[in-house]
Amino acid sequence: MNKEIKSKIIEVCDAKIAAKGENVGLSFYAFFKNKNDNPKLLMEVAQWWILEHQLDHFEKAVKIKEMVKSLN
């Protein structure tokens, strides 16, 4: 994943955690607008989420944030 989407994921996770607490869950769709304006990036994140890590549709924001922060 590129730096921009990694930053966006961390930003969204931080906002969700601040608003709803550490048990809040989210899906990979949370990082994108309702309008699919970047299908290639959406598929890249979906592949990372579903195929590479076999995550459930909803996962804890804290978990996702830590996973993304650990990426090189």
N, C-alpha and C positions, 0 to 999 in steps of 0.2 A: 504494500500500500504506500501511496505517496505521503509526503509530510502534511499536505493540506488536509487529506481525509483523516489521518491519524489525529491531527489537532482538533478537527471537527468532532470526531468521536469522543475524545477526552472532554471537550467543551460541553457536549450534549450530556455525557454521563455526569459531569460535575453539576450541571444545572438540574438534572433530574434528581440527583442525590440531595442537593440543597433544598429542592422543593418538596420532596416526598420521603426522604430518609434513605438509609443505607439498604433497605430491603426492596427498593424499587427495581422493577424489571423493565426491560425494553427489548425491542427487536431491531434488526439491522435497518429496518425502514425508518427508524427514528432519526437517522443521520441524513435523510434526504427529504426534499420538498415533495409535496403530493404530486406535483407535475414531474414526470420522469424526463428531466432535461439532461441527464448524463447516464444513459443506460450502461455504458461500458464500465464506469466506476461502480454503479449499483451491482453489476454482476461480479465485479472483482471482490467487493465486500461480501456479497452473498456466498461466493465460492469460499472465501476465508472462513466465514461463519458456519456454513452448512457442510461443505465437503472437507475442508482441512481440519476443522475442530469438532465437527458433528455436534454443534450446540443446538439446544432446543430453540423453538421459535422465540420465546421470551427467556432472557437470562438477566441475572443481577447486573445492574450498571457498574457496581464496584468490581465485579469479576471482569467484565469487558474492558473497563478502564485499565486495570492492571495488565491484562493480556496485551492490549495495544501499547502500553508504555514499555513492555518488555521486548517489543519488536525492534530489530536493528534498523 
